Amino acid sequence: MSGPASTERLRPARLAVPDVLRVGAFGLRTRPMRAFLSSLGIAIGISAMVAVVGISSSSRADLDAQLDALGTNLLTANNGSTMIGGTAVLPLAAESMVERIAPVEDVSATGRVADADVYRTDKIPAEETNGVVAYAARTGLLATTSTTVAQGTWLNDATARYPAVVLGSLAAERLGIGAPGPDTQVLIGGTYFTVVGILEPSALAPELDTAALTGWQIARSELGFDGHATTLYTRAAEDQVTAVQAVLAATANPAAPNEVEVSQPSDALEAQQAADQALTGLLLGVGAVALLVGGVGVANTMVISVLERRAEIGLRRSLGATRGQIRTQFLTESLLLSSLGGLAGAAIGTAVTFGYAATQAWIAVVPMWSVLAGLAATVVIGGIAGLYPAIRASRLPPTEALAAP
C-alpha cells in the first residue's frame, strides 16, 4: 500500500530544563510551609557539619599561627626520677654543658625552690598554698620560652639580686593580685617579696602560669635554693631539633641520662589538637544523623505529595505526559527541596563558624570542600528520598489517578 503522504509516528514532547525546573517547583510554591519544614531537617544537618568542620579548621589555623609565632624548636629537659623512685638532680653545670651543643641557639632554666610556699600574707593558713610554686629563674627565661609580661616588668640582673618576684597569670589570680607595684608583696618561704610583674599565660611553658619566679641569686641567699636547675629550656636550630632532642638527656646529665625527661612542648599542643579532631569526628557523626533524619522527612513529604496530587498526575498523563516525565517532575521537586535546605544549611554553618571564630579571636576558616561536600550530600539525599515517590507517581494509571478525590 502507498499513499500520497506517509504518516509520522507521534512522539511525546520533551521538557526543556527550564520547564523541568518550573514544573518541579510547582509543589514547593503551592505548599511553602511544608517545603520549609521538610528542608529544615536538611538545613540543620548541613549547618552542623559545615560549622563543625569550619570551627575545627579555624582552631587548627589559630594553632598553626601560634606555633609559627612561638616556634616548634623549644625542647625541655626536666629532672626525672632515680632508679629507686627518688627525685633526680641535674648537675650544676647542666646549663653550660647544653649550651655547648652546636645547634643549640639559646638555653635558660628554672629551679624549684623546696620548702618555700607562697602566700598572700602571713595570716593565711599554712595548708592553703593554692598550688602556687616558687621557682628561681634565669633572666633570659621569657625570651627562650616566648612568654610575655602582662603588667609590670621582668627580672633583670639588678632585681634578680633583691626580693622581687614575677607571678604567673594563674598565680596572680589565686593570690588575689590584680597589678604589681612597690606596695604589693607576697610571702615566700617566710620572706616578703615585692611583686614587680605579672606574666601572660604561657602556651609552651604552662608550668609558669602557677609560678612565683624570683632571681637565681636571691633564691640562693634567702630561700635556701641549692642552685640545681629542675627544668632546662632549650632553643635549637629548626632543622636540628630531632638531633638535639636525641643528645639532650646525655648532655644535661652524662652520669645518668635515664634520669632526664626530654620533651617538646609543641607536641602537647599537637596532641590537644588531635583530641579536638576526635571530637570533631563525633560531632560530624551527629550532623550526619541529622542529615539522614532530614532525608527521611523529605521522602515522607514527597510520598504525601504524590498521594495528594493524584488528580494532577492523572490529568498530565491524559494530556500526553509520559511516565518518565512524571518521574522527572517529582524527582526534580525532591532535589529542589533538599538543595534549598542544603544551601540554607551551608550559609548558616558558615555564619556560625565566623561568629564563633570572632568570639575566640581566631582566623575564620571554612574549607570549600566541606561546603561542596555538604551540597553534594544534599543532592544524593534528595535523589534517594525522591526516587521511590517519583517511581510511584509514574506508575499511577491515568484513569485511577483522575478518579482520585
PEKAGI-V986642 format. One record per residue. N is the residue number from 0. RES is the residue in one small letter. PSI is psi in whole degrees, 0 to 359 (none if undefined). BURIAL is 1 if it has 16 or more other C-alpha atoms within 10 Angstrom, else 0. D_FIRST is the distance of its C-alpha to the first C-alpha in Angstrom with 2 decimals. Layout:
N | RES | PSI | BURIAL | D_FIRST
N | RES | PSI | BURIAL | D_FIRST
This chain:
0 | m | 145 | 0 | 0.00
1 | s | 152 | 0 | 3.76
2 | g | 166 | 0 | 6.93
3 | p | 335 | 0 | 10.51
4 | a | 140 | 0 | 11.47
5 | s | 143 | 0 | 10.69
6 | t | 143 | 0 | 12.79
7 | e | 140 | 0 | 15.69
8 | r | 131 | 0 | 17.30
9 | l | 135 | 0 | 20.62
10 | r | 141 | 0 | 23.61
11 | p | 143 | 0 | 27.10
12 | a | 145 | 0 | 29.57
13 | r | 142 | 0 | 32.24
14 | l | 128 | 0 | 35.89
15 | a | 163 | 0 | 38.11
16 | v | 314 | 0 | 41.54
17 | p | 324 | 0 | 43.41
18 | d | 319 | 0 | 41.12
19 | v | 316 | 1 | 41.71
20 | l | 321 | 1 | 45.47
21 | r | 315 | 0 | 45.48
22 | v | 319 | 1 | 43.61
23 | g | 329 | 1 | 45.74
24 | a | 356 | 1 | 48.92
25 | f | 314 | 0 | 48.10
26 | g | 329 | 1 | 49.82
27 | l | 323 | 1 | 52.84
28 | r | 325 | 0 | 53.30
29 | t | 339 | 0 | 53.13
30 | r | 66 | 0 | 55.54
31 | p | 322 | 0 | 57.93
32 | m | 318 | 0 | 60.85
33 | r | 320 | 1 | 58.82
34 | a | 319 | 1 | 57.35
35 | f | 313 | 0 | 60.89
36 | l | 325 | 1 | 62.35
37 | s | 319 | 1 | 59.54
38 | s | 346 | 1 | 59.83
39 | l | 320 | 1 | 63.63
40 | g | 318 | 1 | 63.70
41 | i | 316 | 1 | 61.72
42 | a | 319 | 1 | 64.06
43 | i | 314 | 1 | 67.14
44 | g | 314 | 1 | 65.98
45 | i | 318 | 1 | 65.06
46 | s | 321 | 1 | 68.19
47 | a | 316 | 1 | 70.35
48 | m | 315 | 1 | 68.86
49 | v | 319 | 1 | 69.03
50 | a | 319 | 1 | 72.57
51 | v | 313 | 1 | 73.82
52 | v | 319 | 1 | 72.54
53 | g | 315 | 1 | 73.77
54 | i | 319 | 1 | 77.24
55 | s | 318 | 1 | 77.56
56 | s | 322 | 1 | 76.55
57 | s | 320 | 1 | 78.97
58 | s | 318 | 1 | 81.73
59 | r | 318 | 1 | 81.01
60 | a | 321 | 1 | 81.08
61 | d | 319 | 1 | 84.42
62 | l | 317 | 1 | 85.80
63 | d | 320 | 0 | 84.72
64 | a | 321 | 0 | 86.43
65 | q | 314 | 1 | 89.56
66 | l | 324 | 1 | 89.64
67 | d | 322 | 0 | 89.17
68 | a | 320 | 0 | 92.12
69 | l | 331 | 1 | 94.30
70 | g | 147 | 1 | 93.37
71 | t | 14 | 1 | 92.48
72 | n | 17 | 1 | 95.40
73 | l | 129 | 1 | 98.00
74 | l | 147 | 1 | 99.43
75 | t | 145 | 1 | 102.04
76 | a | 117 | 1 | 104.62
77 | n | 149 | 1 | 106.31
78 | n | 119 | 1 | 109.22
79 | g | 223 | 1 | 107.72
80 | s | 151 | 0 | 109.52
81 | t | 175 | 0 | 111.98
82 | m | 333 | 0 | 111.62
83 | i | 10 | 0 | 113.72
84 | g | 2 | 0 | 111.79
85 | g | 176 | 0 | 114.06
86 | t | 126 | 0 | 113.13
87 | a | 162 | 1 | 113.09
88 | v | 127 | 1 | 114.93
89 | l | 145 | 1 | 113.71
90 | p | 154 | 1 | 116.41
91 | l | 332 | 0 | 118.18
92 | a | 13 | 0 | 116.88
93 | a | 317 | 1 | 113.22
94 | e | 312 | 1 | 112.22
95 | s | 326 | 0 | 113.93
96 | m | 320 | 0 | 112.46
97 | v | 325 | 1 | 108.90
98 | e | 336 | 1 | 109.49
99 | r | 351 | 0 | 110.05
100 | i | 123 | 0 | 106.45
101 | a | 313 | 0 | 105.08
102 | p | 357 | 1 | 101.71
103 | v | 127 | 1 | 103.41
104 | e | 332 | 0 | 103.55
105 | d | 143 | 1 | 105.38
106 | v | 136 | 1 | 107.24
107 | s | 176 | 1 | 108.71
108 | a | 158 | 1 | 109.95
109 | t | 154 | 1 | 110.98
110 | g | 126 | 1 | 113.57
111 | r | 128 | 1 | 113.76
112 | v | 109 | 1 | 117.16
113 | a | 146 | 0 | 118.28
114 | d | 36 | 0 | 120.18
115 | a | 79 | 1 | 119.55
116 | d | 156 | 1 | 117.70
117 | v | 128 | 1 | 116.60
118 | y | 158 | 1 | 117.53
119 | r | 318 | 1 | 117.50
120 | t | 175 | 0 | 121.18
121 | d | 2 | 0 | 123.86
122 | k | 353 | 0 | 123.29
123 | i | 135 | 0 | 120.01
124 | p | 145 | 0 | 120.28
125 | a | 329 | 0 | 120.22
126 | e | 350 | 0 | 117.13
127 | e | 72 | 0 | 114.96
128 | t | 345 | 0 | 113.96
129 | n | 19 | 0 | 110.41
130 | g | 15 | 0 | 109.13
131 | v | 131 | 1 | 110.53
132 | v | 137 | 1 | 111.69
133 | a | 132 | 1 | 114.31
134 | y | 145 | 1 | 113.52
135 | a | 139 | 1 | 115.39
136 | a | 144 | 1 | 113.05
137 | r | 151 | 1 | 113.15
138 | t | 339 | 1 | 112.86
139 | g | 11 | 0 | 109.72
140 | l | 315 | 1 | 107.80
141 | l | 318 | 1 | 105.60
142 | a | 321 | 0 | 104.40
143 | t | 321 | 1 | 103.57
144 | t | 2 | 1 | 101.66
145 | s | 40 | 0 | 99.97
146 | t | 146 | 1 | 101.62
147 | t | 160 | 0 | 102.64
148 | v | 129 | 1 | 105.40
149 | a | 316 | 0 | 104.38
150 | q | 148 | 1 | 107.82
151 | g | 213 | 0 | 111.15
152 | t | 165 | 1 | 111.74
153 | w | 165 | 1 | 111.50
154 | l | 144 | 1 | 114.50
155 | n | 183 | 0 | 116.12
156 | d | 335 | 0 | 119.02
157 | a | 306 | 0 | 121.48
158 | t | 340 | 1 | 120.17
159 | a | 344 | 1 | 119.45
160 | r | 356 | 1 | 123.25
161 | y | 165 | 1 | 123.74
162 | p | 73 | 1 | 122.65
163 | a | 147 | 1 | 119.30
164 | v | 144 | 1 | 116.05
165 | v | 130 | 1 | 112.38
166 | l | 143 | 1 | 110.21
167 | g | 165 | 1 | 106.62
168 | s | 314 | 1 | 104.25
169 | l | 324 | 1 | 104.34
170 | a | 316 | 1 | 108.06
171 | a | 320 | 1 | 108.84
172 | e | 316 | 0 | 106.71
173 | r | 331 | 1 | 108.37
174 | l | 356 | 1 | 111.83
175 | g | 33 | 0 | 111.10
176 | i | 119 | 1 | 111.63
177 | g | 337 | 0 | 109.54
178 | a | 147 | 0 | 111.13
179 | p | 164 | 1 | 113.66
180 | g | 164 | 0 | 117.04
181 | p | 340 | 0 | 120.71
182 | d | 4 | 0 | 121.46
183 | t | 117 | 0 | 118.60
184 | q | 155 | 1 | 119.76
185 | v | 157 | 1 | 118.74
186 | l | 120 | 1 | 120.93
187 | i | 116 | 1 | 120.18
188 | g | 32 | 1 | 122.42
189 | g | 358 | 0 | 125.19
190 | t | 136 | 0 | 125.09
191 | y | 132 | 1 | 123.64
192 | f | 139 | 1 | 121.10
193 | t | 131 | 1 | 119.95
194 | v | 114 | 1 | 116.19
195 | v | 348 | 1 | 115.29
196 | g | 158 | 1 | 111.50
197 | i | 134 | 1 | 108.41
198 | l | 156 | 1 | 105.38
199 | e | 158 | 1 | 101.67
200 | p | 137 | 1 | 99.70
201 | s | 119 | 1 | 99.36
202 | a | 319 | 1 | 95.89
203 | l | 343 | 1 | 97.01
204 | a | 69 | 1 | 100.41
205 | p | 342 | 0 | 100.01
206 | e | 338 | 0 | 103.38
207 | l | 340 | 1 | 104.99
208 | d | 330 | 1 | 103.68
209 | t | 22 | 1 | 106.27
210 | a | 150 | 1 | 109.03
211 | a | 109 | 1 | 112.36
212 | l | 120 | 1 | 112.89
213 | t | 170 | 1 | 116.38
214 | g | 154 | 1 | 117.81
215 | w | 319 | 1 | 118.60
216 | q | 314 | 1 | 122.28
217 | i | 329 | 1 | 122.98
218 | a | 324 | 1 | 121.20
219 | r | 322 | 0 | 123.55
220 | s | 328 | 0 | 126.70
221 | e | 332 | 0 | 126.11
222 | l | 3 | 1 | 123.58
223 | g | 23 | 0 | 124.59
224 | f | 134 | 1 | 121.40
225 | d | 356 | 0 | 121.78
226 | g | 355 | 1 | 119.84
227 | h | 127 | 1 | 117.08
228 | a | 144 | 1 | 113.54
229 | t | 339 | 1 | 111.15
230 | t | 128 | 1 | 107.96
231 | l | 131 | 1 | 107.29
232 | y | 122 | 1 | 104.53
233 | t | 128 | 1 | 103.29
234 | r | 126 | 1 | 100.95
235 | a | 162 | 1 | 99.51
236 | a | 142 | 1 | 97.47
237 | e | 321 | 0 | 93.79
238 | d | 5 | 0 | 92.78
239 | q | 15 | 0 | 95.75
240 | v | 315 | 1 | 95.55
241 | t | 319 | 0 | 94.56
242 | a | 317 | 0 | 97.31
243 | v | 319 | 1 | 99.95
244 | q | 325 | 1 | 98.81
245 | a | 331 | 0 | 99.34
246 | v | 358 | 0 | 102.99
247 | l | 317 | 1 | 104.01
248 | a | 313 | 1 | 105.46
249 | a | 330 | 1 | 107.49
250 | t | 319 | 1 | 108.80
251 | a | 326 | 1 | 109.77
252 | n | 79 | 1 | 111.61
253 | p | 330 | 1 | 112.17
254 | a | 330 | 0 | 114.33
255 | a | 71 | 1 | 111.75
256 | p | 337 | 1 | 108.24
257 | n | 347 | 1 | 106.86
258 | e | 10 | 1 | 108.68
259 | v | 131 | 1 | 106.67
260 | e | 116 | 0 | 103.35
261 | v | 135 | 1 | 101.12
262 | s | 163 | 1 | 98.10
263 | q | 108 | 1 | 95.77
264 | p | 328 | 1 | 95.65
265 | s | 337 | 1 | 92.19
266 | d | 326 | 0 | 90.88
267 | a | 321 | 0 | 91.84
268 | l | 322 | 1 | 89.71
269 | e | 321 | 0 | 86.80
270 | a | 322 | 0 | 87.29
271 | q | 320 | 0 | 87.29
272 | q | 322 | 1 | 84.00
273 | a | 321 | 0 | 82.55
274 | a | 321 | 0 | 83.59
275 | d | 324 | 0 | 81.94
276 | q | 325 | 1 | 78.72
277 | a | 319 | 0 | 78.83
278 | l | 324 | 0 | 79.14
279 | t | 318 | 1 | 76.24
280 | g | 320 | 0 | 74.06
281 | l | 315 | 0 | 75.07
282 | l | 327 | 1 | 74.27
283 | l | 323 | 1 | 70.88
284 | g | 319 | 0 | 70.19
285 | v | 318 | 0 | 71.13
286 | g | 323 | 1 | 68.77
287 | a | 321 | 1 | 65.95
288 | v | 317 | 0 | 66.62
289 | a | 322 | 1 | 66.50
290 | l | 320 | 1 | 63.20
291 | l | 317 | 1 | 61.80
292 | v | 321 | 1 | 63.03
293 | g | 321 | 1 | 61.36
294 | g | 320 | 1 | 58.07
295 | v | 321 | 1 | 58.40
296 | g | 319 | 1 | 59.04
297 | v | 316 | 1 | 55.88
298 | a | 317 | 1 | 53.84
299 | n | 317 | 0 | 55.48
300 | t | 318 | 1 | 54.73
301 | m | 322 | 1 | 51.06
302 | v | 315 | 1 | 50.71
303 | i | 322 | 0 | 52.41
304 | s | 320 | 1 | 50.23
305 | v | 317 | 1 | 47.04
306 | l | 321 | 0 | 48.53
307 | e | 338 | 0 | 49.58
308 | r | 31 | 1 | 46.32
309 | r | 323 | 1 | 43.86
310 | a | 319 | 1 | 42.89
311 | e | 318 | 0 | 42.18
312 | i | 315 | 1 | 40.07
313 | g | 320 | 1 | 38.08
314 | l | 316 | 1 | 37.56
315 | r | 321 | 1 | 36.36
316 | r | 319 | 1 | 33.95
317 | s | 337 | 0 | 32.55
318 | l | 5 | 0 | 32.10
319 | g | 1 | 0 | 29.99
320 | a | 136 | 1 | 32.69
321 | t | 169 | 1 | 31.88
322 | r | 322 | 1 | 34.38
323 | g | 322 | 0 | 35.17
324 | q | 324 | 1 | 36.08
325 | i | 316 | 1 | 38.31
326 | r | 315 | 1 | 39.97
327 | t | 320 | 1 | 40.51
328 | q | 308 | 1 | 42.06
329 | f | 329 | 1 | 44.64
330 | l | 321 | 1 | 45.34
331 | t | 320 | 1 | 46.00
332 | e | 318 | 1 | 48.29
333 | s | 318 | 1 | 50.23
334 | l | 319 | 1 | 50.57
335 | l | 319 | 1 | 51.78
336 | l | 313 | 1 | 54.23
337 | s | 326 | 1 | 55.76
338 | s | 321 | 1 | 55.72
339 | l | 317 | 1 | 57.71
340 | g | 320 | 1 | 60.21
341 | g | 316 | 1 | 60.37
342 | l | 316 | 1 | 61.05
343 | a | 319 | 1 | 63.71
344 | g | 319 | 1 | 65.23
345 | a | 319 | 1 | 65.42
346 | a | 317 | 1 | 67.13
347 | i | 314 | 1 | 69.58
348 | g | 320 | 1 | 70.36
349 | t | 317 | 1 | 71.05
350 | a | 319 | 1 | 73.29
351 | v | 318 | 1 | 75.19
352 | t | 312 | 1 | 75.75
353 | f | 322 | 1 | 77.13
354 | g | 315 | 0 | 79.28
355 | y | 319 | 1 | 80.78
356 | a | 324 | 1 | 81.35
357 | a | 322 | 0 | 83.18
358 | t | 333 | 0 | 85.50
359 | q | 1 | 0 | 86.33
360 | a | 40 | 0 | 86.70
361 | w | 166 | 1 | 84.00
362 | i | 118 | 1 | 81.46
363 | a | 126 | 1 | 78.22
364 | v | 121 | 1 | 75.46
365 | v | 102 | 1 | 71.94
366 | p | 133 | 0 | 69.94
367 | m | 327 | 0 | 66.51
368 | w | 328 | 0 | 65.09
369 | s | 322 | 1 | 66.24
370 | v | 313 | 1 | 64.41
371 | l | 320 | 0 | 61.21
372 | a | 322 | 0 | 61.45
373 | g | 317 | 1 | 61.99
374 | l | 320 | 1 | 58.95
375 | a | 322 | 0 | 56.83
376 | a | 323 | 1 | 58.16
377 | t | 324 | 1 | 57.11
378 | v | 317 | 1 | 53.54
379 | v | 314 | 1 | 53.49
380 | i | 315 | 1 | 55.14
381 | g | 320 | 1 | 52.77
382 | g | 315 | 1 | 49.71
383 | i | 317 | 1 | 51.02
384 | a | 327 | 1 | 52.22
385 | g | 353 | 1 | 48.93
386 | l | 308 | 1 | 46.57
387 | y | 311 | 1 | 46.92
388 | p | 323 | 1 | 46.80
389 | a | 316 | 1 | 43.71
390 | i | 318 | 1 | 41.90
391 | r | 319 | 1 | 43.11
392 | a | 320 | 1 | 41.88
393 | s | 338 | 1 | 38.37
394 | r | 358 | 0 | 38.13
395 | l | 124 | 1 | 39.05
396 | p | 139 | 0 | 36.27
397 | p | 320 | 1 | 35.54
398 | t | 318 | 0 | 36.42
399 | e | 320 | 0 | 39.68
400 | a | 320 | 1 | 40.55
401 | l | 332 | 1 | 40.06
402 | a | 351 | 0 | 42.21
403 | a | 143 | 0 | 45.00
404 | p | none | 0 | 48.10
